[in-house]
Amino acid sequence: MIRLLLCAAWLIALALTAAPALADPAPASTANEPYALVRALQAVQDGIANGDTAAHASHIALIRQIGEKFIAADASVWSNAQNGQAVVIYLLSGGAPQVVRKLPRDKLNVDGRLFDGALAYVEGRQDDAREQLKDIQPRTLPSGLGGQVALVQGALFARKEASLAIERLDDARLLLPGTLVEEAALRREILLVGQAEDFDKFEFLTLAYIRHYRNSIYAGDFWQRFSSGLTQSSIALDERRFARIATLLEQIDRASRLKLYLAIARAAMMRGRLEMTRLAGERSLTLSADASPERERAHFFRGVSRALTDEYDGGVAELKALDRSKLPERDVPLLNATLQLALDVRKAFAGNSAAAADKPPVTPARLDLASSTAILVRAQKQLGELELLTRDRRP
């Protein structure tokens, strides 16, 4: 509340300070220095990270007003290195490149690589931005600037150099803790760490976000990236981690939790992690409504895990009882293949047992493995068909 009042007071002061005053040749007051204006913008954006909806509603107008003051400022102010760096921060904080291009470039006291790289980034020239910023070491810059640059580097290197991107996002978090920059770095890094299969860090980043930014205006984006990191990798497929995963999932709403458990169950089944399939399927059962499509899918996953392990009869019965009309179309071939495989294997063994009852036991010298081999070949064929049905299909 105090921060909100301060921001409101600042906005009022900004409105009362006429633009021509900045054009006056007399030295501008500290409050009207570009670096001070950008600090005020960062304070408002930090409010967004803490869930301040009023700050979110006002910050676009604030960016526009700061841009107007930049254009109206006397050219002499840009010889101050702090003000030159403020231009880069302004750009990377959502500032308009059109505004910056109107500033006297020859007067700006700022590293050309930073200026050109920031401008290229906000204008969508990603290759140019990477080239300009690749050798910049964020920790050698003032923290306010270094954190912003590190965040952008994390975005620029994410696809081609994920390990470097993670390193830069770590820098962003360390240089500007408690800010929107840290919040954004956590959102971007969670997906990269998930793809890197680093569960310990994945868990650490998630808990850090929950602790500091669970009320952020952008929390929905974090949980979307969290979900992708969890389901597009194998970090959620280890039953030894299940309790820790369940703790993380307790932080999100019931519907999202159910969706994630179903996705984990399916991913685990596709990779043959049947114990994890069962665990996630059972959690899905506790979260789903009676007779819902989600409940049928939960039974499907649990039934598969049972039928193909040590609860054959119960698993097959669970699969046979499914309401197929409530399953997604992509799951029906999986159900058919699993049921056929389970039934064929049991039928083969049952037939052999009956035949064996009418014949004397064979001696080791006369042992015939032909029937067992045929069963194994058929099972392998069924598994191969199941693999073809499921290949490249992801939740």
Disulfide bonds with the S-S distance in Angstrom:
none
